[in-house]
């Protein structure tokens, strides 16, 4: 089987999804430069990376499912693991930053709502 056996509409859809994924990743990465605070920067990059990875994975599933004439879904594991791990690591980074800023008595950071802190 050759790559030319894949229908043209699948090739076009795959190209659009790959381009969409790249643009989303670029937009998320540009948030690192444009956003003024750490918390905004983290938010922009995590959204861009996650959505970009999903678009690329869906493009992979679409193309190789038609190429191999069977449903190929194992590439969806990558964005699935990203969707599970990125929010957790982002939460830990944000909490650590918040804790350090509270210790430094940053006036822009609200006080803790917990008892005894």
N, CA, C and O atoms as CSV, one atom per row, in Angstrom:
chain,resi,resn,atom,element,x,y,z
A,1,UNK,N,N,0.846,-1.180,0.000
A,1,UNK,CA,C,0.000,0.000,0.000
A,1,UNK,C,C,0.890,1.240,0.000
A,1,UNK,O,O,1.926,1.264,0.664
A,2,UNK,N,N,0.494,2.248,-0.730
A,2,UNK,CA,C,1.261,3.488,-0.770
A,2,UNK,C,C,0.447,4.621,-0.159
A,2,UNK,O,O,-0.753,4.494,0.082
A,3,UNK,N,N,1.133,5.725,0.082
A,3,UNK,CA,C,0.466,6.875,0.682
A,3,UNK,C,C,-0.575,7.478,-0.247
A,3,UNK,O,O,-1.493,8.158,0.211
A,4,UNK,N,N,-0.446,7.236,-1.546
A,4,UNK,CA,C,-1.418,7.795,-2.479
A,4,UNK,C,C,-2.761,7.062,-2.430
A,4,UNK,O,O,-3.737,7.530,-3.017
A,5,UNK,N,N,-2.823,5.921,-1.740
A,5,UNK,CA,C,-4.084,5.188,-1.613
A,5,UNK,C,C,-5.022,5.817,-0.574
A,5,UNK,O,O,-6.201,5.470,-0.515
A,6,UNK,N,N,-4.510,6.726,0.231
A,6,UNK,CA,C,-5.340,7.410,1.225
A,6,UNK,C,C,-6.156,8.476,0.496
A,6,UNK,O,O,-5.598,9.242,-0.289
A,7,UNK,N,N,-7.475,8.540,0.742
A,7,UNK,CA,C,-8.311,9.524,0.047
A,7,UNK,C,C,-7.826,10.961,0.250
A,7,UNK,O,O,-7.251,11.300,1.284
A,8,UNK,N,N,-8.067,11.780,-0.746
A,8,UNK,CA,C,-7.606,13.166,-0.708
A,8,UNK,C,C,-8.253,13.932,0.454
A,8,UNK,O,O,-7.593,14.746,1.099
A,9,UNK,N,N,-9.532,13.678,0.721
A,9,UNK,CA,C,-10.188,14.405,1.805
A,9,UNK,C,C,-9.566,14.080,3.160
A,9,UNK,O,O,-9.550,14.922,4.057
A,10,UNK,N,N,-9.050,12.847,3.307
A,10,UNK,CA,C,-8.373,12.473,4.564
A,10,UNK,C,C,-7.037,13.207,4.652
A,10,UNK,O,O,-6.655,13.685,5.720
A,11,UNK,N,N,-6.335,13.294,3.532
A,11,UNK,CA,C,-5.065,14.018,3.526
A,11,UNK,C,C,-5.269,15.497,3.843
A,11,UNK,O,O,-4.487,16.091,4.584
A,12,UNK,N,N,-6.315,16.084,3.284
A,12,UNK,CA,C,-6.609,17.497,3.555
A,12,UNK,C,C,-7.011,17.693,5.013
A,12,UNK,O,O,-6.530,18.615,5.672
A,13,UNK,N,N,-7.883,16.838,5.515
A,13,UNK,CA,C,-8.311,16.945,6.915
A,13,UNK,C,C,-7.125,16.761,7.860
A,13,UNK,O,O,-7.015,17.451,8.873
A,14,UNK,N,N,-6.247,15.831,7.523
A,14,UNK,CA,C,-5.055,15.611,8.339
A,14,UNK,C,C,-4.162,16.843,8.325
A,14,UNK,O,O,-3.650,17.262,9.363
A,15,UNK,N,N,-3.979,17.418,7.146
A,15,UNK,CA,C,-3.170,18.627,7.043
A,15,UNK,C,C,-3.744,19.777,7.837
A,15,UNK,O,O,-3.007,20.514,8.492
A,16,UNK,N,N,-5.063,19.937,7.786
A,16,UNK,CA,C,-5.723,21.012,8.544
A,16,UNK,C,C,-5.551,20.777,10.044
A,16,UNK,O,O,-5.266,21.717,10.787
A,17,UNK,N,N,-5.722,19.537,10.493
A,17,UNK,CA,C,-5.568,19.238,11.926
A,17,UNK,C,C,-4.126,19.430,12.398
A,17,UNK,O,O,-3.894,19.918,13.504
A,18,UNK,N,N,-3.168,19.051,11.569
A,18,UNK,CA,C,-1.760,19.245,11.931
A,18,UNK,C,C,-1.450,20.739,12.021
A,18,UNK,O,O,-0.775,21.186,12.948
A,19,UNK,N,N,-1.947,21.501,11.054
A,19,UNK,CA,C,-1.745,22.947,11.077
A,19,UNK,C,C,-2.420,23.565,12.296
A,19,UNK,O,O,-1.842,24.431,12.953
A,20,UNK,N,N,-3.638,23.126,12.600
A,20,UNK,CA,C,-4.348,23.622,13.773
A,20,UNK,C,C,-3.564,23.322,15.055
A,20,UNK,O,O,-3.425,24.183,15.923
A,21,UNK,N,N,-3.056,22.096,15.160
A,21,UNK,CA,C,-2.265,21.733,16.337
A,21,UNK,C,C,-1.021,22.579,16.483
A,21,UNK,O,O,-0.669,22.996,17.586
A,22,UNK,N,N,-0.349,22.836,15.360
A,22,UNK,CA,C,0.860,23.662,15.400
A,22,UNK,C,C,0.533,25.100,15.781
A,22,UNK,O,O,1.263,25.722,16.552
A,23,UNK,N,N,-0.560,25.628,15.243
A,23,UNK,CA,C,-0.954,27.005,15.565
A,23,UNK,C,C,-1.351,27.115,17.035
A,23,UNK,O,O,-0.992,28.087,17.700
A,24,UNK,N,N,-2.078,26.142,17.542
A,24,UNK,CA,C,-2.461,26.173,18.965
A,24,UNK,C,C,-1.235,26.111,19.871
A,24,UNK,O,O,-1.165,26.821,20.874
A,25,UNK,N,N,-0.279,25.271,19.522
A,25,UNK,CA,C,0.951,25.195,20.313
A,25,UNK,C,C,1.733,26.507,20.238
A,25,UNK,O,O,2.312,26.948,21.231
A,26,UNK,N,N,1.748,27.125,19.062
A,26,UNK,CA,C,2.440,28.404,18.906
A,26,UNK,C,C,1.752,29.507,19.715
A,26,UNK,O,O,2.422,30.318,20.354
A,27,UNK,N,N,0.429,29.536,19.690
A,27,UNK,CA,C,-0.308,30.537,20.465
A,27,UNK,C,C,-0.055,30.343,21.959
A,27,UNK,O,O,0.157,31.310,22.691
A,28,UNK,N,N,-0.080,29.089,22.403
A,28,UNK,CA,C,0.204,28.823,23.811
A,28,UNK,C,C,1.615,29.218,24.192
A,28,UNK,O,O,1.845,29.740,25.283
A,29,UNK,N,N,2.557,28.974,23.304
A,29,UNK,CA,C,3.945,29.343,23.581
A,29,UNK,C,C,4.137,30.852,23.577
A,29,UNK,O,O,4.942,31.380,24.344
A,30,UNK,N,N,3.408,31.539,22.726
A,30,UNK,CA,C,3.535,32.999,22.696
A,30,UNK,C,C,2.999,33.622,23.984
A,30,UNK,O,O,3.338,34.760,24.310
A,31,UNK,N,N,2.172,32.888,24.712
A,31,UNK,CA,C,1.690,33.366,26.001
A,31,UNK,C,C,2.810,33.540,27.013
A,31,UNK,O,O,2.696,34.335,27.946
A,32,UNK,N,N,3.892,32.795,26.827
A,32,UNK,CA,C,5.043,32.945,27.714
A,32,UNK,C,C,5.656,34.339,27.592
A,32,UNK,O,O,6.177,34.878,28.568
A,33,UNK,N,N,5.594,34.908,26.420
A,33,UNK,CA,C,6.188,36.212,26.173
A,33,UNK,C,C,5.194,37.336,26.490
A,33,UNK,O,O,5.578,38.370,27.037
A,34,UNK,N,N,3.944,37.135,26.151
A,34,UNK,CA,C,2.961,38.212,26.227
A,34,UNK,C,C,2.350,38.409,27.606
A,34,UNK,O,O,2.047,39.539,27.990
A,35,UNK,N,N,2.167,37.333,28.354
A,35,UNK,CA,C,1.469,37.455,29.636
A,35,UNK,C,C,2.395,38.033,30.705
A,35,UNK,O,O,3.577,37.695,30.756
A,36,UNK,N,N,1.851,38.912,31.565
A,36,UNK,CA,C,2.708,39.613,32.523
A,36,UNK,C,C,3.054,38.822,33.790
A,36,UNK,O,O,4.132,39.024,34.351
A,37,UNK,N,N,2.181,37.934,34.254
A,37,UNK,CA,C,2.453,37.250,35.524
A,37,UNK,C,C,2.685,35.755,35.303
A,37,UNK,O,O,2.315,35.188,34.275
A,38,UNK,N,N,3.299,35.151,36.288
A,38,UNK,CA,C,3.586,33.712,36.219
A,38,UNK,C,C,2.310,32.897,36.058
A,38,UNK,O,O,2.264,31.962,35.259
A,39,UNK,N,N,1.281,33.248,36.812
A,39,UNK,CA,C,0.043,32.470,36.789
A,39,UNK,C,C,-0.632,32.545,35.419
A,39,UNK,O,O,-1.184,31.548,34.954
A,40,UNK,N,N,-0.600,33.688,34.775
A,40,UNK,CA,C,-1.163,33.816,33.429
A,40,UNK,C,C,-0.314,33.060,32.409
A,40,UNK,O,O,-0.853,32.457,31.481
A,41,UNK,N,N,0.993,33.087,32.573
A,41,UNK,CA,C,1.876,32.364,31.647
A,41,UNK,C,C,1.632,30.862,31.713
A,41,UNK,O,O,1.585,30.188,30.684
A,42,UNK,N,N,1.482,30.353,32.902
A,42,UNK,CA,C,1.241,28.919,33.064
A,42,UNK,C,C,-0.078,28.526,32.414
A,42,UNK,O,O,-0.166,27.487,31.760
A,43,UNK,N,N,-1.091,29.344,32.590
A,43,UNK,CA,C,-2.400,29.052,32.023
A,43,UNK,C,C,-2.344,29.008,30.495
A,43,UNK,O,O,-2.893,28.096,29.877
A,44,UNK,N,N,-1.694,29.974,29.901
A,44,UNK,CA,C,-1.626,30.041,28.434
A,44,UNK,C,C,-0.879,28.843,27.845
A,44,UNK,O,O,-1.326,28.270,26.851
A,45,UNK,N,N,0.221,28.468,28.428
A,45,UNK,CA,C,1.006,27.363,27.855
A,45,UNK,C,C,0.325,26.012,28.041
A,45,UNK,O,O,0.395,25.163,27.152
A,46,UNK,N,N,-0.322,25.802,29.163
A,46,UNK,CA,C,-0.959,24.497,29.363
A,46,UNK,C,C,-2.129,24.299,28.414
A,46,UNK,O,O,-2.323,23.199,27.898
A,47,UNK,N,N,-2.902,25.330,28.178
A,47,UNK,CA,C,-4.026,25.203,27.244
A,47,UNK,C,C,-3.539,24.967,25.822
A,47,UNK,O,O,-4.055,24.098,25.120
A,48,UNK,N,N,-2.555,25.734,25.403
A,48,UNK,CA,C,-2.035,25.582,24.044
A,48,UNK,C,C,-1.409,24.219,23.808
A,48,UNK,O,O,-1.630,23.599,22.768
A,49,UNK,N,N,-0.637,23.759,24.764
A,49,UNK,CA,C,0.009,22.456,24.605
A,49,UNK,C,C,-1.004,21.324,24.584
A,49,UNK,O,O,-0.889,20.409,23.769
A,50,UNK,N,N,-1.981,21.370,25.455
A,50,UNK,CA,C,-2.970,20.299,25.525
A,50,UNK,C,C,-3.839,20.252,24.270
A,50,UNK,O,O,-4.031,19.186,23.687
A,51,UNK,N,N,-4.356,21.390,23.860
A,51,UNK,CA,C,-5.222,21.399,22.675
A,51,UNK,C,C,-4.435,21.084,21.408
A,51,UNK,O,O,-4.947,20.415,20.510
A,52,UNK,N,N,-3.196,21.560,21.329
A,52,UNK,CA,C,-2.359,21.242,20.181
A,52,UNK,C,C,-2.048,19.757,20.086
A,52,UNK,O,O,-2.043,19.186,18.995
A,53,UNK,N,N,-1.789,19.135,21.226
A,53,UNK,CA,C,-1.518,17.696,21.239
A,53,UNK,C,C,-2.741,16.892,20.817
A,53,UNK,O,O,-2.608,15.892,20.112
A,54,UNK,N,N,-3.933,17.319,21.239
A,54,UNK,CA,C,-5.161,16.626,20.834
A,54,UNK,C,C,-5.381,16.725,19.333
A,54,UNK,O,O,-5.751,15.740,18.694
A,55,UNK,N,N,-5.156,17.902,18.766
A,55,UNK,CA,C,-5.348,18.076,17.322
A,55,UNK,C,C,-4.374,17.197,16.539
A,55,UNK,O,O,-4.760,16.574,15.550
A,56,UNK,N,N,-3.119,17.141,16.973
A,56,UNK,CA,C,-2.135,16.301,16.290
A,56,UNK,C,C,-2.463,14.813,16.424
A,56,UNK,O,O,-2.295,14.048,15.475
A,57,UNK,N,N,-2.926,14.416,17.589
A,57,UNK,CA,C,-3.269,13.007,17.790
A,57,UNK,C,C,-4.484,12.602,16.961
A,57,UNK,O,O,-4.515,11.503,16.406
A,58,UNK,N,N,-5.472,13.466,16.872
A,58,UNK,CA,C,-6.648,13.157,16.052
A,58,UNK,C,C,-6.256,13.073,14.581
A,58,UNK,O,O,-6.774,12.232,13.846
A,59,UNK,N,N,-5.343,13.940,14.150
A,59,UNK,CA,C,-4.841,13.863,12.774
A,59,UNK,C,C,-4.137,12.533,12.533
A,59,UNK,O,O,-4.299,11.926,11.474
A,60,UNK,N,N,-3.367,12.083,13.500
A,60,UNK,CA,C,-2.664,10.803,13.381
A,60,UNK,C,C,-3.646,9.645,13.300
A,60,UNK,O,O,-3.487,8.751,12.469
A,61,UNK,N,N,-4.654,9.656,14.154
A,61,UNK,CA,C,-5.667,8.594,14.142
A,61,UNK,C,C,-6.399,8.567,12.803
A,61,UNK,O,O,-6.592,7.502,12.215
A,62,UNK,N,N,-6.795,9.715,12.336
A,62,UNK,CA,C,-7.522,9.797,11.073
A,62,UNK,C,C,-6.692,9.262,9.907
A,62,UNK,O,O,-7.156,8.419,9.139
A,63,UNK,N,N,-5.472,9.757,9.784
A,63,UNK,CA,C,-4.649,9.378,8.637
A,63,UNK,C,C,-4.284,7.898,8.664
A,63,UNK,O,O,-4.478,7.195,7.672
A,64,UNK,N,N,-3.763,7.423,9.777
A,64,UNK,CA,C,-3.283,6.046,9.808
A,64,UNK,C,C,-4.411,5.023,9.889
A,64,UNK,O,O,-4.206,3.856,9.556
A,65,UNK,N,N,-5.587,5.438,10.320
A,65,UNK,CA,C,-6.730,4.531,10.255
A,65,UNK,C,C,-7.107,4.256,8.797
A,65,UNK,O,O,-7.442,3.127,8.440
A,66,UNK,N,N,-7.051,5.276,7.975
A,66,UNK,CA,C,-7.326,5.069,6.553
A,66,UNK,C,C,-6.165,4.388,5.854
A,66,UNK,O,O,-6.374,3.588,4.941
A,67,UNK,N,N,-4.937,4.694,6.272
A,67,UNK,CA,C,-3.760,4.113,5.642
A,67,UNK,C,C,-3.684,2.603,5.901
A,67,UNK,O,O,-3.388,1.827,4.992
A,68,UNK,N,N,-3.952,2.198,7.131
A,68,UNK,CA,C,-3.854,0.784,7.496
A,68,UNK,C,C,-5.188,0.049,7.377
A,68,UNK,O,O,-5.242,-1.162,7.593
A,69,UNK,N,N,-6.264,0.758,7.038
A,69,UNK,CA,C,-7.603,0.189,6.872
A,69,UNK,C,C,-8.113,-0.505,8.137
A,69,UNK,O,O,-8.842,-1.494,8.063
A,70,UNK,N,N,-7.727,0.013,9.266
A,70,UNK,CA,C,-8.217,-0.442,10.564
A,70,UNK,C,C,-8.152,0.746,11.522
A,70,UNK,O,O,-7.403,1.693,11.283
A,71,UNK,N,N,-8.918,0.703,12.585
A,71,UNK,CA,C,-8.944,1.815,13.532
A,71,UNK,C,C,-7.648,1.822,14.352
A,71,UNK,O,O,-7.337,0.853,15.044
A,72,UNK,N,N,-6.908,2.910,14.265
A,72,UNK,CA,C,-5.640,3.061,14.979
A,72,UNK,C,C,-5.841,4.135,16.048
A,72,UNK,O,O,-5.908,5.322,15.732
A,73,UNK,N,N,-5.937,3.724,17.295
A,73,UNK,CA,C,-6.228,4.682,18.366
A,73,UNK,C,C,-5.123,4.790,19.407
A,73,UNK,O,O,-5.245,5.564,20.356
A,74,UNK,N,N,-4.055,4.033,19.243
A,74,UNK,CA,C,-3.024,4.050,20.282
A,74,UNK,C,C,-2.321,5.406,20.382
A,74,UNK,O,O,-1.731,5.718,21.417
A,75,UNK,N,N,-2.377,6.211,19.322
A,75,UNK,CA,C,-1.746,7.536,19.402
A,75,UNK,C,C,-2.546,8.490,20.290
A,75,UNK,O,O,-2.039,9.549,20.659
A,76,UNK,N,N,-3.771,8.141,20.637
A,76,UNK,CA,C,-4.554,8.972,21.551
A,76,UNK,C,C,-4.068,8.865,22.994
A,76,UNK,O,O,-4.488,9.644,23.849
A,77,UNK,N,N,-3.187,7.908,23.267
A,77,UNK,CA,C,-2.646,7.778,24.616
A,77,UNK,C,C,-1.794,8.982,25.007
A,77,UNK,O,O,-1.783,9.390,26.169
A,78,UNK,N,N,-1.078,9.552,24.030
A,78,UNK,CA,C,-0.207,10.692,24.337
A,78,UNK,C,C,-1.012,11.883,24.868
A,78,UNK,O,O,-0.718,12.361,25.964
A,79,UNK,N,N,-2.016,12.381,24.134
A,79,UNK,CA,C,-2.762,13.513,24.706
A,79,UNK,C,C,-3.585,13.127,25.932
A,79,UNK,O,O,-3.869,13.974,26.778
A,80,UNK,N,N,-3.969,11.859,26.033
A,80,UNK,CA,C,-4.695,11.423,27.219
A,80,UNK,C,C,-3.807,11.554,28.457
A,80,UNK,O,O,-4.242,12.072,29.485
A,81,UNK,N,N,-2.562,11.082,28.353
A,81,UNK,CA,C,-1.634,11.226,29.477
A,81,UNK,C,C,-1.282,12.689,29.724
A,81,UNK,O,O,-1.118,13.099,30.873
A,82,UNK,N,N,-1.166,13.478,28.660
A,82,UNK,CA,C,-0.924,14.907,28.842
A,82,UNK,C,C,-2.093,15.569,29.557
A,82,UNK,O,O,-1.893,16.400,30.443
A,83,UNK,N,N,-3.306,15.205,29.177
A,83,UNK,CA,C,-4.486,15.787,29.802
A,83,UNK,C,C,-4.587,15.398,31.278
A,83,UNK,O,O,-5.179,16.126,32.074
A,84,UNK,N,N,-4.015,14.263,31.639
A,84,UNK,CA,C,-4.049,13.852,33.047
A,84,UNK,C,C,-2.901,14.465,33.850
A,84,UNK,O,O,-3.079,14.788,35.024
A,85,UNK,N,N,-1.737,14.629,33.241
A,85,UNK,CA,C,-0.577,15.071,34.013
A,85,UNK,C,C,-0.355,16.571,34.000
A,85,UNK,O,O,0.119,17.120,34.995
A,86,UNK,N,N,-0.679,17.258,32.909
A,86,UNK,CA,C,-0.428,18.698,32.852
A,86,UNK,C,C,-1.197,19.462,33.925
A,86,UNK,O,O,-0.600,20.320,34.575
A,87,UNK,N,N,-2.490,19.204,34.149
A,87,UNK,CA,C,-3.169,19.956,35.219
A,87,UNK,C,C,-2.581,19.701,36.606
A,87,UNK,O,O,-2.528,20.611,37.434
A,88,UNK,N,N,-2.145,18.485,36.859
A,88,UNK,CA,C,-1.585,18.168,38.175
A,88,UNK,C,C,-0.261,18.899,38.385
A,88,UNK,O,O,-0.050,19.513,39.431
A,89,UNK,N,N,0.627,18.838,37.400
A,89,UNK,CA,C,1.914,19.528,37.546
A,89,UNK,C,C,1.723,21.040,37.576
A,89,UNK,O,O,2.436,21.741,38.294
A,90,UNK,N,N,0.774,21.539,36.809
A,90,UNK,CA,C,0.494,22.977,36.829
A,90,UNK,C,C,-0.009,23.403,38.200
A,90,UNK,O,O,0.391,24.448,38.713
A,91,UNK,N,N,-0.870,22.609,38.788
A,91,UNK,CA,C,-1.379,22.919,40.125
A,91,UNK,C,C,-0.244,22.955,41.141
A,91,UNK,O,O,-0.190,23.859,41.975
A,92,UNK,N,N,0.663,21.981,41.081
A,92,UNK,CA,C,1.793,21.963,42.014
A,92,UNK,C,C,2.707,23.169,41.814
A,92,UNK,O,O,3.171,23.760,42.789
A,93,UNK,N,N,2.968,23.538,40.567
A,93,UNK,CA,C,3.799,24.708,40.303
A,93,UNK,C,C,3.150,25.984,40.822
A,93,UNK,O,O,3.813,26.834,41.417
A,94,UNK,N,N,1.857,26.106,40.593
A,94,UNK,CA,C,1.156,27.311,41.030
A,94,UNK,C,C,1.080,27.383,42.560
A,94,UNK,O,O,1.231,28.459,43.139
A,95,UNK,N,N,0.850,26.263,43.199
A,95,UNK,CA,C,0.795,26.258,44.672
A,95,UNK,C,C,2.151,26.582,45.278
A,95,UNK,O,O,2.237,27.303,46.272
A,96,UNK,N,N,3.216,26.045,44.674
A,96,UNK,CA,C,4.563,26.339,45.175
A,96,UNK,C,C,4.889,27.819,45.014
A,96,UNK,O,O,5.478,28.430,45.906
A,97,UNK,N,N,4.510,28.386,43.887
A,97,UNK,CA,C,4.753,29.810,43.663
A,97,UNK,C,C,3.945,30.655,44.633
A,97,UNK,O,O,4.454,31.628,45.188
A,98,UNK,N,N,2.699,30.291,44.834
A,98,UNK,CA,C,1.848,31.015,45.780
A,98,UNK,C,C,2.427,30.945,47.195
A,98,UNK,O,O,2.443,31.951,47.905
A,99,UNK,N,N,2.896,29.784,47.606
A,99,UNK,CA,C,3.491,29.602,48.929
A,99,UNK,C,C,4.738,30.481,49.080
A,99,UNK,O,O,4.914,31.149,50.099
A,100,UNK,N,N,5.597,30.473,48.063
A,100,UNK,CA,C,6.826,31.281,48.135
A,100,UNK,C,C,6.508,32.768,48.173
A,100,UNK,O,O,7.178,33.528,48.872
A,101,UNK,N,N,5.508,33.182,47.438
A,101,UNK,CA,C,5.148,34.610,47.436
A,101,UNK,C,C,4.515,35.019,48.764
A,101,UNK,O,O,4.699,36.148,49.218
A,102,UNK,N,N,3.777,34.114,49.380
A,102,UNK,CA,C,3.221,34.431,50.702
A,102,UNK,C,C,4.325,34.537,51.739
A,102,UNK,O,O,4.269,35.399,52.615
A,103,UNK,N,N,5.327,33.673,51.653
A,103,UNK,CA,C,6.456,33.760,52.575
A,103,UNK,C,C,7.231,35.057,52.387
A,103,UNK,O,O,7.763,35.616,53.346
A,104,UNK,N,N,7.292,35.530,51.149
A,104,UNK,CA,C,8.003,36.778,50.853
A,104,UNK,C,C,7.142,38.009,51.155
A,104,UNK,O,O,7.586,39.138,50.946
A,105,UNK,N,N,5.924,37.800,51.641
A,105,UNK,CA,C,4.994,38.886,51.987
A,105,UNK,C,C,4.669,39.759,50.771
A,105,UNK,O,O,4.649,40.986,50.869
A,106,UNK,N,N,4.420,39.128,49.644
A,106,UNK,CA,C,4.034,39.852,48.427
A,106,UNK,C,C,2.645,40.447,48.631
A,106,UNK,O,O,1.704,39.706,48.918
A,107,UNK,N,N,2.491,41.760,48.491
A,107,UNK,CA,C,1.177,42.381,48.746
A,107,UNK,C,C,0.127,42.037,47.684
A,107,UNK,O,O,-1.066,42.215,47.931
A,108,UNK,N,N,0.534,41.558,46.531
A,108,UNK,CA,C,-0.411,41.226,45.467
A,108,UNK,C,C,-1.081,39.877,45.679
A,108,UNK,O,O,-2.074,39.568,45.020
A,109,UNK,N,N,-0.551,39.072,46.588
A,109,UNK,CA,C,-1.056,37.725,46.818
A,109,UNK,C,C,-2.056,37.738,47.962
A,109,UNK,O,O,-1.739,38.252,49.035
A,110,UNK,N,N,-3.256,37.190,47.773
A,110,UNK,CA,C,-4.225,37.180,48.863
A,110,UNK,C,C,-3.775,36.247,49.992
A,110,UNK,O,O,-3.017,35.306,49.753
A,111,UNK,N,N,-4.229,36.499,51.197
A,111,UNK,CA,C,-3.833,35.631,52.318
A,111,UNK,C,C,-4.478,34.257,52.191
A,111,UNK,O,O,-5.463,34.065,51.477
A,112,UNK,N,N,-3.893,33.324,52.902
A,112,UNK,CA,C,-4.393,31.956,52.898
A,112,UNK,C,C,-5.731,31.885,53.609
A,112,UNK,O,O,-5.959,32.600,54.584
A,113,UNK,N,N,-6.615,31.026,53.124
A,113,UNK,CA,C,-7.917,30.842,53.759
A,113,UNK,C,C,-7.893,29.730,54.778
A,113,UNK,O,O,-8.862,29.551,55.517
A,114,UNK,N,N,-6.800,28.968,54.837
A,114,UNK,CA,C,-6.707,27.846,55.757
A,114,UNK,C,C,-6.486,28.306,57.171
A,114,UNK,O,O,-5.940,29.384,57.408
A,115,UNK,N,N,-6.914,27.478,58.124
A,115,UNK,CA,C,-6.756,27.800,59.544
A,115,UNK,C,C,-5.319,27.557,59.959
A,115,UNK,O,O,-4.730,26.542,59.586
A,116,UNK,N,N,-4.750,28.467,60.723
A,116,UNK,CA,C,-3.424,28.292,61.285
A,116,UNK,C,C,-2.303,28.608,60.321
A,116,UNK,O,O,-1.146,28.308,60.612
A,117,UNK,N,N,-2.603,29.195,59.202
A,117,UNK,CA,C,-1.522,29.525,58.244
A,117,UNK,C,C,-1.263,30.997,58.233
A,117,UNK,O,O,-0.396,31.466,57.496
